[in-house]
Every structure is written in C-alpha cells, then in structure tokens.
Amino acid sequence: MHRRDEPTAAPAGTAAESARRRNRWSLLLVGVLLLGANLRSAITAVGPVLGRIQAEAGLSGAEASLLVCLPLLAFAVVSPFAPRLAERFGLERTLGWALLLLALGIVVRSVPGAAMLWLGTLGVGAAIALMNVLIPSVVKRDHPRRIGPMTGLYQAVSSITAALASGLVVPVADVVPSGWRLALGLGAGVALIGVALFLPYLLPTRRARAAAAGPVPAAERARLPLWSATAWQVTAYMGLQSTFFYVMVAWLPAIQVGNGAGEVRAGWYHFGFLALALVGTLTAASLLPRTRDQRRLGAGITAVGVVAVLGLLLAPQLSLLWALMAGFCSGGAIVIAMALFGLRTANHHEAAGLSSMAQSIGYLFAAAGPLLVGALRDATGGWTVPLLATLAVLLLQGVAVLFAGRGVLVPARPRP
C-alpha cells in the first residue's frame, strides 16, 4: 500500500496524459488557424491581376472566367471524397497532404506555360476543397461546444490573409521581374509553414499511426445526407452565399475600374472588401453563441449585402462604401454556413458528411456565378444586368437562411 505522503503512479500518469492532450489540442488549434490562413488567399489574389494573366496568357473573357471558376469546380468534384480519405488516413494526415498539394499547386500555377496555369489552378482547388470539408469536422470533434467561436476564429484568419494577398499582389507584381507569377507564387510559403506543422502526421511515425483513423464502423461513416430536407436547406444557403462571395472576388475589381477607379485603387478597394469580411466574420462568430437559431442573424447579414449591390447600381461614386458592406456580408455569411455543418449534426462524422454534400453541390452552383456574370457583362457591355443577377442571388440567400437557420438537426440516416 502507498503511504499518504507518497505519490502514487496513477496521478502521475493522469497528469502526463493530460499534458499530452493539452499539447495535442494546442497543436491542432494552431494547425486549424494555419489551415484557415490558406483557405482563400490563393484564390482571392487572382482577381486584382486577372487582367494581366489574361493578357499574358492570351485568354478570352470566357477563359478568364473559367480560370476563376476552376477552383470552385474542383471543390464540387473533390469534396465528396474528402470524408472517405479522412476515414482511411486520418483527419490530420489528410489535411497535411492537402497543404502540401496546395503549395505544389501554387508553384505550378506560377510556372510559365498555359498548361501549368490550368494544372496549378486545379491543384489549388482540389487542396482547398479537402480543407474546406474537413476543418468543420475537426471543429465538431475537438470543440463541440464552441463551434461558432472556433469557426469565426479560423475564418477570421482566412479573411486577414485573403485581404493581405489581394491588397499586396499588385504592388508586388509591379516591382518584381516575373510580375504576377512571383506575386502569386509567394503564397506557397504560407502553405509550407502549415506543412511543417503537420509533418509529424505525414511521416510514418508513431504519432502518424495514432492519428490515422483506421477502420471506421459502417454506422459511423460519413454519408451524404441526401434524404434530409435540412441538409438541402443548408446546401442551398452554402451555395448561394458562396456564389455572391466568388462573384465579388472575381469581378469587383473590374466593376470598380468600370466606375472610374484605377487598377491599383481597385485592388485596394478589393482589399477593403476582404478586410471588412473579417469584421463580418468576427461579428457573426460573436453573435452565434447568443442565438437560439440563425435566421435573424443570417437575414440581417444578407440585408447588408443587398444594400451593397443596390449601392453599386444606384450610387457607383461611393464604390468603396459598397465594397466594404459587401465584404461584411460575405464574411458573416461564410461563418454561419460553415458553423451550420456542426450545429445541424450530432457528431463529427455526420458533420463531415453534411459539409461534403453542401460544399460539393453548393460550389457546383457557385462556380456558375462568375461565369454567368462574365457572360452577362460581355453580352450587355455594362454592369447593370450582372449586378441585378447578383442581387437576385442575395435575395435567394436570404430566403435559404430562413430555412437553414431554424435549428433543426439533420435526422439520422433511415434504416434500409
């Protein structure tokens, strides 16, 4: 027997186990933030230099629109496979390989040659698709009671890096010999920092083997909840808010130039759009835990976007103000959309399934947004009709969140 003044082995073991858990939690928290830093910047940086890419690569207007939409098409195609990869290799290892693929895609995209441009852009989209689907699953698994704040935290980091990438890409392209190629290629450095953090999970070490999920019971495997009305409502909201965001990312600089701003000035307006997305992100994240459902919050944020688009139509001389309001709407809406994956499901497997479904189908529709806007611009020679189409998307977004935000869980899969 142990004397009372002698320590027993159990407390020491418990303390060591608690320390390991704290270290793992801290590592994954930093990892989630680094993943967030890589979610948008590789895409948003393209908009301000799209004209230079188009001129140098000899792209038509339709091809330039397709280049912008290619990552979204990759989201739609790759997203359904993300849960299966995570179940096979583990969440951490899959996310680490996604970061490595992202870095490779950014580098390839900056290599001269039309084929490299398209191939690298496709790799960027595939990598971000994996991260987009699996991060909500990590949040649901590790922070089930803090889904709103954690979603807001990594989305805030995403907004900051996206804004910096968008604001700096033109000045950097102006001063380096390789122009936009090096300016876009610098984003690989942020991805490689994330790779370094996830390196223990990528190598065949004990930690990597422990992180691997191994066989997952059939009842717990992530499935697309295609039978659920709630899942379809979340999918609709995800797709509509993504459509608005990527239309703004692709065409807001061109709209600003059309309103009389120079290229550099339009680039900084674009920076303002993405910077206010951070404010919208933090606002939504702070309000989510205080709401019983997300209907009022989602409708209010959508209304800000409606005012922004109406402003671009009716008072284009205040373009900066409307860009800021559009950014606030986009930042708040994406937090609500990503949080819904955890809030509408019972565990992280279901969260991965809902995330996969909503992002695959939602981004398929979102990819059509910039293409449609570009086609309408070419057909009409102005921005009035494209902006009216964008306004319609926002109104539908407001309707969708009234259903998706009701607080109803996706029901369990019915037995065959």
N, C-alpha and C positions, 0 to 999 in steps of 0.2 A: 504493500500500500504506500501511497505517497503521503509524505507529511504535508501539513497545511502550508508550511512556508517554503515548500519545494514546488517549482513549476512542473506542471505535467506536460506530456508531449502533445496532447490534444490542442490546448490553446496555441502552442507554437505553430502547429500545423494549420490551425484555423487562421492564425494571423498571416502565415505565409500564403495561404490560399487567397485570403482577402487582398493581400498586396498584389498577387498575380492578377486578380480580377480587376483591381484598380488600374494596374499598368495596361492591361488589355483594353479596358474601357477608354483610358486616356489616348492610347494609340489609335483606336478606331475612331474616336472623336476627331482627332487631328486628321485622320485619313478621310473621314466624311467631309471635312472642310476643304481638304485638298481636292477631293473629287468635285465638290461644288465649284471650286476655282476653275475647273476645266470643262464645265458643262456648257458654257455659252461663248466664251471668248474666241474660240477657233472659228465660230460661225459669224458672230457679230462684227468681227474685224474685217470681214469681206465687204460689207456694204459700202463703207466710205471709199474703198479703192476698186469697186466693181467696174467703174468706167475705165480705169487703167488696165485692169485684167482683160476687159472686153476688147479694148483697142489693141493690146499687145498680142493677145491670143487669136484675134480675128473672129470673135464671137458675134453672132447676130443677137438681136434683142431677145429672141426666144431662147437661144442657147445660154445667154447670160442668166435669164430667169431660171432655166433648168439647172444651171450650176448652183444657184442659190437654194433651189428646192431639193437637190440631190441628197443632202444630209437628211432631210425630212423623209424622203422615200426610203433611205437606209433605216431610219427609225422604224418605219412601218414594217419593213421586211425582217429586220433583226430582232425587234422587241419580243415576238412570240418565243424565240429560242433562249432568251436570257434566263428565265426561271429554270429551264432544264439544265443549262450549263452550270448554274449555281448549285443545283442539287447534285450534279455529277462531280464538280470540282471544289465546291465550297464558295461562299459569298466573297470572302476576302481574296482568294486566288483569282476568281473570275474578274473581280474589279481591278486587281493588279494588272492582269493581262490586257484589260480594256484600256488602262492608262498607257501601257506600252504600245498598243495598237494606235492610240491617239497620237502619241509622239511621232511614231513612224509615218502616219498619215499626213501630219502637218509638214514633216520634212519632205516627203514625196511630192506633196502639192506645190512646194516651192521650187522643185527641180524644173528646169526648162523643158518644154515639150508639152504639147496638148494632152497627150495620153497621161502624163504624170499629173497634170492638173485634175483631170477627171478621176483617176485612180486614187490619188491622195484625198480628194474630197469625199469619195466613197468610204475610204478607211476612217476618216474623221467622223462621218455619220454613223458608221457601224459601232465605233468605240463609244460614242456618246449615247447611243441607243442602249447599250448594255448598262452604262452608269445610270441613265435616266430611270430604267426599270428597277434596278436592284438597290439603289440608295433608299427609296421608301421602305423596302423590305428590311434593310439594316436598321432604319429608324424604328420600325414597328417591333423588331426583335429586341433591340437594346434600350429603347426609350418609349415603351408603350404608353406611358402616362404623360409624355411631353412631346407628342407628335407635332403639334402646332409650333411651339418654340424651336424645336430642332429643325423642322422643315424650314422655318424662317431663317434660322442661323445659316444653314448651308446655301440657301437661296440668296441670302444677303451677300455672302462671299462670292457667289456666282455673279450677282449684279455688279459688284465692285470690279471684279476682273474683266467682265464684259464691257463695262464703261471705260475702263482704262485702255483696253485693247482697241475699242472703237475710237477713242479720242487721240491715241498716240500713233495709230497706224499711218495716217497721212504725213504727220511731221517726220516720222522715222523714214518713211518711203522717200521723202523729199531729200534726205541728207545721205542716204547710203547708196553706193553704186548700183546694187542689184534691185533697188526700188522696192516695189510691193512684195517681191519674193522673200527678201530677208525680213521685211517688216512683219509678214505673216508667219515666217518660219521661226521667229523668236518665241512664239507660243509653245513650241516643243519643250522649251526649258521648264515651264511650269508643270507640264505633264511628267517630265522626267523626275522632278522633285517628288511627285506622288509615287512614281515607280520605285524610287529609293525607299520610301516608307513602307511600301507593300512588298519589298524584296524578300523579307523572311517568309512570306507566304508563297512566293513564286519558286523559290529554291526547294529541292527535295529534302527539307529539314523536318525535325520533329514538329515544329510549330506549323509547318505547312500541312503535314499529315493530320495534325489535330484539328486544323481549320477546315479540312475537307469534309464535306457533309456525309459522304458515303451513301449507302443505300437509304433512300427515304421511303417510309411506308406508303403504300398506294393511297391510303386515306388522307395523307398529309401533303401529297404532291400538289404543286401549283397547277391549277387548271384555269382556262379562260372561262369566266362565269357568264357564258353566252345566254344562259337561261334566265338571267336576273334583270328585271326592269331597272333596278337601282344601278346596276353595273352599266347599263346602256345610257342612263342619265349622266353618270359620272364621265363616261366616254364622250358623250356629246359636249359636255362642258369643257373637257380636256381639249378636244379637237378645235372648238370654236375659239377658246382663249389663245391657243397656240397659233391659230390662223391669224388672229389680229397681231400677235407679237411678231411673227415672222414677216407679215406684210410690212409692218413698220421697220423691222430690221433691214429688209431688202430695199424698200422704196422710199423711206422717209428722207434720206439724204437727197435723192432725186427730186422729191416733192419740194424740199427746201430750196434747192437750186432753181427749180421752176418758179418759186416765189421770189427769186431775186438774190438769194444768198450765194456767196462764192463756195468753192469746193471745200476749203479749209473751214470756213464758217459753218457750212452744213455738217462737216464732220464733228465740230464741237457741239452743234445742236443735237447731233446724234449721241454724243457723249452725255449731254443733258438728259436726253430721253432715257438712257440706260442708268444714269445716276439717280434719277427720280424713281426708277424701278426699285432701287434699293430702299427708298423711303416707303414705297408701296409694300415692299416685302416685309419690312420691319413693322409697319402698321398692321398688316394682316396677321403677322405672327403674334403680335401682342394682343390682338383682339380675339383671335381664335379660341384661346382657353376660356374666354369670358362669355362665349356664345353657346346657347343650347343647340342651335343648328347654325348653318352657314348661309341661310337665304338672304337675310338683310345685309350682311356684310358683303356677300358676293354681288348683290344687286347694286349696292351703293358704289362699290368699286367699278362695276361696269358702267354706271352712270357717268363717272368721271371720264371714261374713255369716249362715251357718246358725245359729251361736251367738247372733247378734244377734236374729234373728227368734224363736228359741226363748225368748230372754230377754224380749222384748216380750209373748210369750204367757204365760210362767210367772212372771215377776217384774217386772210393769209398774212397780213403785215405783222401779226402777233404770233408768228410761227414758233418762236421759242417757247412761249407760254403753252401752246397746244402740244408741242413735243414733250414738255415736262409733264403735262397732265396725262398724255398717252403712256408715258413711261410709268407713272404712278399706277395707272390701271393695269398695265402688263405685269408689274412686279407683284401687286397684290393678288391678281388672278392666278398666277402660277403657284403661289404658296397655297392658296385654297385648293387648287386642283391636285397638287402633289400630296397635300395633307389628307385629302379625301381617300386616297388609297389605303391609308392606315385607319382612318376614322370610320370607314364603311366596312371593315373586315375584322375578323376575330383573331387572326394570328398572322405571322409574317409570311407563311406560305400562301395564304389567301391574298395578302397584300401584294405579293409578287404576281399572282395570277391576275388580279384586277389591274395592277399597274401595267402589266404586259398587254392586256386587252385594250385598255383605254389609250395607251400610247401607240400601239400598233394601228388601230383603226383611226384614232384621233389624228395622228400625224399623217396618215394617208390623205385625209381631207385637208389638213393644214398645208400639205405640200401643194395642193391646188391653188391656195390663196395667192402667193406671189406670182404664180404663172397666170392666173386669171387677171390679176391687177396689171401685169405687164402686157397681156394681150389687149385688155381694155384701153390701156394707155396708147398702144400702137394703133388701135382701131379708131379712137376718138381724137387723138392728138392733144389731149389735155388730161387733167387730173380730176375733173368733176365726177365723171362716171365711176372711175376706180374708187374714189372716196365714198361715193354713195353705196357702192357694193360693200366696202369696208364697214360702213355704218350699219348695213343690214346684218353683217356678221355679228357685230356688237349687240344688236337688239336680240338676235337669237341666243347669244351668250347669256344675256340677262334672263331669258326665259329658261334656259337649261339649268342655271344655278338655282332657280326657284324649285326645281325638282330634285337635283342632285344634292342640294344643301339641306334636305328635310331631316337628316339624322337617322335614316333607315339603313340598317346593315344589309349587305349582300347576303341572302339566305344561303344556308348550307346546300351543297350540291344534292339534288334529289337522288334517292337510290334508284338504280335501274330496275 
